[in-house]
Amino acid sequence: MLKVNLFSKLMLLSFLILGFISQNFAQDYLKKLRVSPKAEVMQVVGLTKVTISYSRPGVKGRKIWGGLVPYGKVWRGGADEATKITFTADVIVEGKKLSAGAYSFFVIPAKKEWIVIFNKVADQWGAFEYNEAEDAIRLKMKPKTAEFEEWLKYEITKTGDYTANINLIWEKQRIVLKLDTKLN
């Protein structure tokens, strides 16, 4: 009887200590801020749900285009994990058909023309394992001048019952992708 009682007390003490340690660890973990906060924008366009999940880096006085985001190199369209865009039905982006599903979104910026990429490997960390062979579509886009935006953001703006624009806006640049969700 004495052994069981001592064993029970030791087990209880162990659980209390582990509970205290894990609670403190969880609280410390939750107190850490992400430098580039996670964000998500969702809109239904026609009958198609469009979701963009990304992390929002800030300009913070840095040169962005041709600096922090080098020209001619694949960029993840945000910070941390690659930006992910999900469509619940087939869509047309800038005249090119894209099947329903989730895609990582990459950009190769240049001074005058950018390459915008929807890649079939949706969950990637950064662009470190980006593989061009997995590209679903590539588009050539001309960036537009925009009002200054400190934190990178994506917007989905309705242009018709079944159409919208997907906007990537950061620093003083904007890319606008025409989206059509009504397929014949």
HELIX and SHEET records of a PDB file:
HELIX    1   1 LEU A    2  LYS A   31  1                                  30    
HELIX    2   2 GLU A  132  GLU A  134  5                                   3    
SHEET    1   A 6 LYS A  38  VAL A  45  0                                        
SHEET    2   A 6 THR A  48  SER A  55 -1                                        
SHEET    3   A 6 THR A  83  PHE A  87 -1                                        
SHEET    4   A 6 GLY A 101  ILE A 108 -1                                        
SHEET    5   A 6 TRP A 114  ASN A 119 -1                                        
SHEET    6   A 6 ASP A 135  MET A 141 -1                                        
SHEET    1   B 4 LYS A  96  LEU A  98  0                                        
SHEET    2   B 4 VAL A  91  VAL A  93 -1                                        
SHEET    3   B 4 THR A 163  ASP A 180 -1                                        
SHEET    4   B 4 LYS A 144  LYS A 158 -1                                        
END                                                                             
